[in-house]
Amino acid sequence: MEHELWFTALLNKLFGGAVNALLAKIAAAPGFEWLRPADPGAAHPIPNYIAMEILVILAILVAAVLRSRLSVENPDKFQHLMEVVVEFTRDMTDEMIGHDGRRYVSLIGTLGIFVGLSNLLGLIPTLETPTANIQVTLGCAVMTFLYYNYHGFRQHGVVGYLKHLCGPMMLIAVLMFPIEVFSNFFRLLSLSVRLWANMLVGDMLEKIFTGLVPIVVPALFMALHIFVSVLQAYVFMILPAVYISLAVSEEH
């Protein structure tokens, strides 16, 4: 059993019983037996990675609440930072998606902030990096996959989007359609594994060297962790923007 972090222990103490009851009810439905807990009376059904995700979501919600304190005359450092993030996301969507690109700013910006904070969370003592778990990165990838395909269907209609996946010429549709479908599903693997592998390795290296060598070397790995965290958050913003652009474009 993994070492339970203090925040995970707190959530299990407060909500463990309710989570077990909910899982038991869901597992009772046909086809969901795999959700049945191995130990129905377990007091710790919430794992660390879910607890860390909840912590990141709470931080984002607190930031959203602070919007009521925004000031045009006297913006603070937090407001300046958020304005930079929003402006960067707007410029990126305008450039990559083009017309109507700003409709996707909220999703892409929120996704980038969530991934960025999740990547950096492991730098805080007593906490872990949730994106070092494949379950978290796969969840983000699935959400992205459903989102851009939904907008593809919304933009073109069901028949139109399926034709969109057939390529520019119907003569090669038999070849292009399976390739496009495979490519779409491969994006799930690409998005999830890239982020997971980078954060897992970074987390492991930082922990190993922190325990073996003096302060300077671990500090270098912490700086590298910050760089990789920001870079991967950027990648997880730019790739969904690319996929949305491909899905909603009028010409394939």
N, C-alpha and C positions, 0 to 999 in steps of 0.2 A: 504493500500500500504506500502511495506517495506521501511525503511529509505534508501535513496540513498546515497551510499558512494561517496566520491569526485572523485575516479577513474571511477566509473560507470557513474557519471554525465558528466565527460569529454568525455567518449566514446559515450554516448548518444548525446552529443552536436555535436561531430564530425561525427558520423556515424548513428545516430538515423533515419534520413530521408531515407538513403539508405537501412537500415535494414527493415524499414516498407515497402518500395517499393518492396524489394525482397520477404518478407513474403506474400505480396498481390499477387505477380505473382505466387508463389508456391501454395498458397491457391486457385488460380483460376483453377488449374488442378484438374480433377476428383479424388476424394478420399483423397484430402489434404485440404478439407474445414476446418478441425479442426485447421489448422495453421492460419486461418484468424484472425487478431487482433480484440479484442472486440471493441477497439476504433481505427479505421484506421488512425486517425490523431494524435495518441499518440506520444509524443515527447520522451518517455523513454521506448523503446521496449527491451533494454538490461538490464537484471536483475543483481543483485550484484554477484551472483555465477558465471555467465558467465564472467563478468568483472574480477573477481578474477582469474579464469582459464586463461584468456588472459594474465593477469599480470605474472602468473607463467610461461606460455609459453614464454613470452618475456624474462624473466630472464634466462630460459634455452637457448634460442637463443643467448642471449648476451654471456653466458658462452661458447657456441659453437664457436662464433666469436673469443673469447679470445684464442682458440686453436692455432691460428697463432702466439701467443706470448709465446708458450711453449718453455722451454729451458732445454736441457739435462744437461748442465753445472751448471746452476743456477736456479733450480726449485723454484718457490715461494710457499707459503702456500696453495694457491688455487690449484696449480698443484699437490702438495702432496695429498691434499684431494681427488681430482678426481682420482689420481692413486690408492688410497686406495679403492674407490668405484668400479673402474673397476676391480681391482684385486680380490676384494671380490665377485663380480658378476661372474667373470670367474671361480673362485674356486667353487662357488655354482653350476653353470651350469655343470661344469666338473663332480662334484660329483653326482648330481641328474639326469642329462640327459645322461651323459656319452659321447660316441662317437658322434662327430659333435655337441656337446653342445654349442660350442662357436659361432655358427651361431645365437644363440638366445640372446647373451649377450647384444646387442644394445637395443633390445626391453625391456628386463627385467630390465636393468639398467636405461633406460629412464623412464620406468613406476615407478620404485622405487623412482627416483629423483622427478618426477612430484608429486607423492602422498606425499612424504616427505615434499616438499616445500609447497604444498597445505595445509597439516596438520598444518604446523608451521606458516602459513601466518597470522592467527588470532591473534598471539601474538604481531603483529605490530599494534600500535595504528592507528585508522581510517581505518583499513582493517578487513576483515573477513576470516573465514576458509571455502573455497569452498567445501571441502569434508564433511562439516556438512550438505550438501544438497544431498538428495537421487539421484537427477538428475545427479550429478557429479560422484558419486560412481557407479551408474548403467551404465553410459557411459563407465567408465573404465572397468567394468565387461563385458559389451557387446563386447568391443574391444578385451579383453583377450579371451573371448569365441570364437569369430570369428577367432582369430589368431591361437590358438592351434588346432582348428578343421581344419583350412586350412592346417596346416602342417601335420595333421593326414591323410587328403586326398592326400596331396602331397607325403607323404612317402609310403602309401599303395595303392593309387588309390581308386576310388570310391567304387568298389566292395570289395576290400581288407579292406578298413576302416570299411565298414559296417559289414564285417565278424569279424573284430577286436572287434567290439562292441557286438558280439554275444557270446563272451567268448571262452574258450579253447576247449570246446566240443560242437559239433553241436547238440548233444542230448538234451542239455539244452538251446539251442539258443532261443527257443520260450519264455522261462522265462527270460533269461539274457538280450536279446535285449531291451525290454521295460524298464527294470531296469536301464540299462546303459544310455538309452536316457533320462530317467527321472533324473538320477544322473547328467548328463551333464547340463541339464537345471537348476537343483537345484543349481549348482555352481554359476549361475548368482545371485541368491538370497543370497547365502552364502557370496560371495565376496562383493557385494554392501551393504548389510545390516550390516555386521560386521563392516566395515569401517565407514559407515554413523553413526551408533548408538554410536560407541566409540567417534567419533569426535564431534557429536552433544552434548552428555552428558558432555564431557570435556569442550567444549565451554561454555555451560550453567553454569556449576559450577564455572568456572573461572570468568565469568561476574557477577554472583550473589555475590560471595564472595569479588570480587574487589570493588563492590559498598557498601558492608555492614560492612566490618571489616578493621582493619589497614593493613599495608604493609606486615607484615610477612606471614600471612595466604594466601593472594593472591599469594605471591611469591612461596609458597609451591605448590599451584595448578598450577602455571605456569610451575614449574619444572615437575610436574606430566604430564602436557599437552605435554611437550617436550618429556618425556619418552614414552608416549602413541603414539605420532606422529611418532617417530622413529620406535617403535615396529610395528605399523600398516603398515608403509612403507615396513618394512622387510617382514611382512606377505604377503603383496601384491606383493612381489618379489618371495617369496618361493612357494606360491600356484600356480601361473602360471607356474613356473618351474616344479612342480609336474604334472600339467595337460599336459604340453608339453611332459614330459617323458612318461606318460601313453598313449598319442596319437601316438607317433612315435615309441614306443617300438615294437620290433618284436614279443615278446611273451606277451600275455595279463596276 
